[in-house]
Each structure stands twice: as C-alpha cells, then as structure tokens.
C-alpha cells in the first residue's frame, strides 16, 4: 500500500447557513486561494453536525447539495478531488472526497446510521459510520453527535456503545474497531465535571493551565478510570 494522507475536519454549524466569509480554506488546511497547492491530502473526510434539517431543508437537499457541502465541494473539486459520497442522518452529515487517481482502488463502500434521539427513533443525535477498503487496507469513519448536558454523561457512554453495536455486512470488518484504521470525530458533547464560569475557563486556557482542566474532563475520566469507551484510542 502506498502512503496516503487523510484529512478529517469536523464542525458543528449550529443550524446556520454558510456565509461568504466562512473560513473554509482554513478548515481544509489550505492557507490561500491558490489552485496549485502542494501536498494536498489524498482523502478528505468532512463531518458536520446540526446542519439545518427542517422538512423543507431535507426535501431541497434530496435533490441539490446542501450549502455547506457545496462550499466544500467547490474548493476540493477545484484542486483535483472528486466526491465519493455524502451521507446524511438528519442534522449529521459526512462527505468523502478523494483524488481521482485513487478511485479505481476503492472497494466495499458501506455506511450505517445509528439513531439515538427519542430512544433510538429520531436521528437528531447519533452517528454516521462509513467504511471502505483502499489498496488492501480497511478504513472506518465515524461522525457522531452525542447526548448533551453536563449530567447526562452515562447517556453519552451508551451512545458510544450503540454505535459500536451497529454492524457492517462484511464479516472480517463487521465491527468498527475491526478495521485497520478508525477515525472517530464529531461533537461528542463530553464536558468538564466541575462547574466553572466560562470566563474562568477562558482565563485558564489563556494562562496555560490546561492540566487543571484535564482533571475535570469527562472524556478523559471515563477513558482512564472507568475504561468503558475509547480504550484503544
């Protein structure tokens, strides 16, 4: 397998529409508007959360590209990439772009949708899981938006477990964690356990007091102490 560069970007767009001055080039790691970039990644994976998902938006996007994907597509297709697919679960969205020279080497594309809203009925929270093979290597991509609120950490843990319980059809890589490479991203919604005013948190970050904040990080805590999620990450 040849060396590939894969670039992942994630953004909770808070149900907004993109404006003309959104920093899309910065999001994609492209510092200028030049059409002659050097070392452009081979694969781009773009995950959005909270894309507008009212009925009229869903109907429009069933026929046309949603505005966020269209902005990304204009940039990436302009520098030699093509879009493989865009998958949507209500406000969750994932798009995969790849250099044209790699297209014939892609195999076994599949995606799964895990709905976690309203007890697993509604897709306002959950995950899009996507897998494919390339040059004999298997990749899994997960864009998630987990349960919010400080006191619902156990719900977020259950969200994670439900995503893993959703199985792909290929037996060798039926589980997300069976793949050679797994990229998990999105809005996991884990918080700081101890309540601190936002101003204090900003001040602590500015002063470099991150270790003090890490002690209260829910995600780090469940990984290291309870060891119930992301144990291999």
N, C-alpha and C positions, 0 to 999 in steps of 0.2 A: 504493500500500500504506500502510495506517495504521501508526503506530508501535506496536510490541509490546514488552512486557517479558518476557524469557525468563529463568528462574531455573534454574540447574543445581546439584544437590547430589550429592556422592559420598561413600560411606562403606564402608570395609572393616570388616564387622561380626564378623570372626574366628570364624565359625560359632557365634555366641552367639544366644540368643533375646532379644528386646527386653524390658526390664524396664519397670515402670510409671513409673520416674523418668528414662527416657531423654530427652535434651533435643531432642525432635522439633520443637517450636516454634522453638527456636534454629536447628536445622538448616535450617528452611524460611524463616528470616529473619522470623519472626513473633514479636515480643518478648513478647506477652501472650497470654492465652487468650480475648481478645475475639472476638466474632463479627462485628464491624463494622470490619474493617481498611480502611485507606486505601491506595490504590496497590498493590493485590495484583497480582503478576505475572500476565500473560495465559497463560503456559505454564510449567509446572513439569516438569522432567526430573530424575528421581531414579535414580541409579545405585548399586547395592550390589555389593560383592564378598564372596566367602566366605560367602554365605548357606548355611545347612545344606542339604546335598544328598545325604544318605544315602537309600537306596531308599524308606524309609518317608516321608521328608520330601517326596520328589519325587511320590510317589503321593498324599499328602494335598494337596499344592499343585496337583495337576492338577485337583482338584475345588473346593478352597477357596483363598482368598487366603492367601499366606504371612503370618506375623505382622508382618514389617517393612512390607510393602505395606499391610496392613490398618491399621496405626497411622497411616501417611501419609495413606491414603485417608480415614480418619475426620476428619482435620483439614482437608484440602483440599476434600473434598466438602461439608464444613460451612460453607465460605466461598464456595461458588458455582462450584467447578470440577468437571469430570467426568473420569473416567479414560478415555483413548482405548484404551490397551493396556498390558499388562505382558508383556515378553518375557524368557525365561529361557534361559540356557546353563549348566546345572549350577549352580555357585555364583555365577555372574554374573547380574545381574538389572537390567532397566531398565523404569521405568514413566513414562508420559507423561500429564500432566493438563493440561486446557485449560479456559478459561472457555467456558461454554455458548454465548455469543453468537458465538464463532468457529468452531463446529463445522461449519457449512454451507460454510465456505471452505477446508476441508482437502481435499487431493487427493493421490492417488498414494502412499498409505502402503505402505512395503515395509521388510522387515528382513532382515539377513544374519547368520549365525552363523559365526565363524571359530574353529575348534578348534586349539589349539596344544599341548596336552598329549600326551605319548607320540607325538611325531612327527606331530601333526595328527589323531590318532584320538580323544583324550579332551578333554573340554571344561572341565577344571579350570583351564586357562589359555586365554586367547584374547580374543575381543571380540564384543560385540553392536553391529552397525551398523544405524541406523534412519534412514529418510528420509521426508519428506513435503513437499508444497507447500502454501503458505498465502498467499492474496492475491497470487498470481502469483510468489511467491518460494520458492526451494528451500532446505530445511534438511537437514543431515546431523548425526546424533548418534552418538557412538561411546563406549561404556562398555567399558573394557578392563581386563584383569588380566594383566600380562606376567610373563615368567620371573623368578624371584627369584635371590638370591645375588650377592654382590659381583663374582665372577669371570665371570659369565655375561652381560656387557653386550652382546656380539655376538648372543646369543640374543634379547635384548630388541629389538635393531635388526631382527632377522629377523622377530620377532613383528609389529612395526610394518609392515614391508613386506608380510607376508602379509595383514594386514588390508586394506591398500590394493589388493592383487591381487584381492580378492573384489569382484565387480562387481554392481551393481544392474541391473535389467532395462530401465530407461528409458535410452535411448541418450544423451540430452543430459546426463544426470547419472549415467552408469554408474559413474564413479569417485567416491569420497567427496569428493575435492578439486575436483570439477567443480561442486559446489553453491555457491549464493550465500553461505551461511553454514555453517560447520562448527564443532561444539562437541565437543571430544575430551577425555575425562576418565576417571577411574578410578584404579587402582593400577598405575602404570607400572613401579614397582619399581626405578627408577634410584637409585643410591646415591652416596656420597662415595668417590672413588677412594682417598684416603689413609686408612688405618685410624686412627681417633681414638677414645679411650674415650667412651662415651655421656655421662659426667659432664662431660668437656671440651667436647663439642658443646653441651650444655645451657648451660654457662657462657658459651661464645662467643655463643650466641644471646641470652642474657640481657644480655650486655655490649654488644650491637650489633655484634659482629664478623662480620657476615654476609658481607662481601666476601671474607674469608679462606676461608669455607666454599664460596662460589660457585666459587672457583678449582678446587675438587676435585669439583664437581658433575658427575656423568657425563652427565646430560641436556644441560646447558649446553655441555659439552665436545663432544659429538657434533653438536650443532646448529651451533656456531660454528666448530669446527675441521674436523671430518670432513664436516659439512654433508650428512649422509646421512638424517636424519629431521627432521620438523617444520621444514623450511626456510622455509616461508611463514608460520609462526606467530610 
